[in-house]
Amino acid sequence: RYDELMRAIRLWKHLFLLKRAGIGMLPGGVNDANQGSCAVECPACPRNLPALPDTFRGGNIPWLDTEFVMLDANFRMKSKQRNLTDPALGCGLAYFVDNADYMTHVRACGEQTEINVCDSGLHAIDHANTRGGSVYAASGVGACQCRHMLVKANGVGDLQRGEKYSNMDFIFASATRNSSARRKVISYDIACQWHKNLRTRMKAIPSNYQTELDNCVVDFVIPKFHIGAHGTSCQSKFSLNFRPHMGRTDGENIERGWAWLNPASLSTREMGPGARQDALDDQWSFWNWRIVVSLGKFIHLVHHVLYDETN
């Protein structure tokens, strides 16, 4: 009765996902749940709270209302092509994007050949059209994390063949569409190329997923570990060390998340597409919750260090 046990465990995890998010309190239950409503969100990042007074939002001090996001792809998190009809129990309710809208956009963009114009040693662009194949339904995942290492709601999507702009554009837009921050800092290991024509590409994304880039300050940066592989042109323009109001951010938090998640790839790649998505949603809920409950200790430590330095 192993198969029955696995199905029961999967259903139990999904029910607890709904319970922890309070979905049972909605009048229509899960049918009234919004996309991403079951994700554990970061309490320290700017929220969409337009009613706050200007003085509370920092006034003219930009770093008080800044949202940091990190983008990256992980090609260990593959999914084998199993030709199974296996829908996810909570598609779009937590961390994965809504698959129907996502794939509609990716297909509409068609086959893209990304041109590498950067003098770096990174191969994200070179491999954009080579990773994957008929063996895998997904060659990996692209994801968006916040400054405090939490995976953002609706901030993950499967990659069909490499790290294409169409995939990463939709994931970024879906993850940041509800942000009201006056300033966005976007960290990506190929930001030097990806940022070009981003606003134009955003217009191709459905209006309900588009993120605000025109009425806020946007800084594109390259993570500190990765920027060493870029040329001097990229290092002078996209280094976090040369930008004000960065707070010594290294931009590499998303890599730490991958290091924690990678051991799960050996089992999730063998699952059906829906079971894999539900399993990864459960993993990210645990990851996010661990960070949330440790934020108090972290903030207390930072306050203690700053107090000692200033007194």
C-alpha positions, 0 to 999 in steps of 0.5 A: 500500500505504498502508493496509497501512503504517498498519496495520503502524505501529499494530501496531508501536506496540502491540507496543512498548507491551506490550514496554516494560511487560514484558507478555511476562514474564507467564505468560499474556502480554497475557491476564494484563495488568491494566487500566492496566498499560501506562501509564507511572506517576509515580514521585513520587506516592504509591503503593498500598503499605500495608506501609510503616511509619507513620513512612515515610508521614509519620506525622501530617504530612499533606503527606508523603502527599498525592496531587494530581490535576487533572481537565479536559476537552478539546473539541479531541480530537473523534472523527468519527462514521465508523460503523466497526467498529474495536476498540482493540488495547489497550483499558483497558491504558494511559490510556483507561478500559475502554470497556465498563464506562465506557459501561455507567455513562454509559448507566445515568445517562441524560440529565442536565441539569447545573444551573449554580449558580456565579456564574462566567464559565465555561461548562463546565456551560452547554455540558454538554448542547450540545457534540457532535452526530451528526457526532461520536462523541466531542465530546472527552475528559475526563482526570485528571493527577497533580501532576507532569503525568503522565496517570494510568493509566485516567484518560482517557475519551471525552465523548459530549456535553459535560462531564457528571458521569457521565463525569468521575465515572467517569474520576476514580474509575478513575484514583484507585481504587488510591491509598492516600494519606491526603490527596487534593487534587482540582483542577477548574475547576468543583470548586465544583459538581462536589464536591457529592454526589460521595460519593453519586454514587460509590456508583453506580459499579461497586465495582471502580472506586470510589475511597476518599474516606471514610477520607482528607482530601479538598480540592477546589480550583479552578486558579489561572488559572481561579479568577479567573473565579469569584465571591468565594464560590468564591474564598474557599472553593476558592483554592489560595492559602488552603489549607495544605500546597499547596506553591504548586501552581497546579493548571493542569498539565493545561492544559499537557498539552492545549497539547502534545497539541492539534496531534494532534487534527486527525489523530486526529479522522479516525481510527476509534475504535480507531485513535484510542485507540491513537494517543492512548495512544502520545502519552501514553506519550511525554509521561509518559516525557519527564517521568519522565526529567526528574524527576531534574533537576527534583528536583535543581534544587528541592533546590539552590534550597532549600539556597541559601535556607536557608544 
